[in-house]
Amino acid sequence: MQIADSAADLIAIHEAFAFPIVYSTVGPITAVEMNDDASGMDGATTLRTRRFEILQSKLPAPPAKNDRIDASGRAWYVTESERRDDVLAWHVTVEWRT
């Protein structure tokens, strides 16, 4: 089943679920927040991986380690990123630091 037929469709789907964030090198943009189960000890899934999906067109350069994202009242820092050309976005894994 094909969900999107064009880049415009992919962007519209993204924007339907996106919310405002502040990306340290760009300023205010939008992103989709994703939370996934992460592997824990003995197969437990008490850990969570937090990622943001950010449209490639919103960032002038690839996300860099330790870039800051302000979202949900917290400062998140990039630990890794994956370019996802199939959805025209970056999947950015982050961690929260106190």
C-alpha positions in Angstrom: 0.0 0.0 0.0 1.5 3.3 -1.1 0.7 6.2 1.3 2.3 9.1 -0.5 2.5 9.7 -4.2 4.7 12.8 -4.1 7.1 14.9 -2.1 4.2 17.3 -1.3 2.2 14.4 0.1 5.1 13.3 2.4 5.5 16.9 3.6 1.8 17.2 4.3 1.8 14.0 6.3 4.8 15.2 8.3 3.3 18.6 9.0 0.0 17.0 10.2 1.9 15.4 13.1 4.7 18.0 13.6 5.0 20.4 16.5 7.3 23.4 17.1 10.8 22.9 18.3 13.9 25.1 18.4 17.0 23.6 16.7 20.2 25.2 17.9 21.7 25.9 14.4 18.5 27.1 12.7 16.0 28.4 15.2 12.3 27.6 15.3 11.2 24.7 13.0 8.8 21.8 13.3 9.4 18.1 14.0 7.6 14.9 14.7 8.5 13.4 18.1 8.9 9.6 18.2 9.4 7.4 21.3 10.5 3.8 20.8 11.2 0.9 23.2 14.9 0.4 23.7 16.5 -2.9 24.8 16.9 -3.3 28.5 18.4 -6.0 30.7 17.0 -9.5 30.3 14.8 -8.4 27.5 12.9 -5.8 29.5 11.8 -2.7 27.7 11.8 -0.1 30.4 14.1 2.2 28.4 12.9 4.5 25.7 14.6 5.9 22.7 13.6 9.5 21.8 13.9 10.6 18.2 12.7 13.6 16.2 11.8 13.4 12.5 12.9 16.7 10.9 12.4 17.4 7.2 15.6 17.6 5.3 14.5 21.0 3.8 14.4 22.5 7.3 18.1 22.0 8.0 20.8 23.5 5.9 23.3 20.8 7.0 23.1 17.3 8.4 22.3 17.2 12.2 25.6 17.0 14.1 26.3 15.3 17.4 25.6 17.5 20.4 23.3 19.9 18.4 20.6 21.1 20.8 16.9 20.7 20.3 14.5 22.5 22.7 11.2 20.6 22.8 8.6 19.6 25.4 10.2 21.9 28.0 13.6 20.2 27.9 16.9 20.5 26.1 17.7 17.4 24.0 21.1 16.7 22.4 21.7 14.9 19.2 23.5 11.5 19.7 23.1 10.2 16.1 21.1 10.9 12.9 20.0 8.9 9.9 19.1 10.4 6.6 15.8 9.0 5.4 15.3 9.9 1.8 12.1 7.7 1.6 10.4 10.3 3.9 12.5 13.3 3.0 13.6 13.6 6.6 16.3 13.1 9.2 15.6 10.7 12.0 17.6 12.3 14.9 18.2 10.3 18.1 18.6 12.5 21.1 19.3 12.3 24.8 18.2 14.6 27.7 20.9 16.1 29.9 20.4 17.8 33.2 
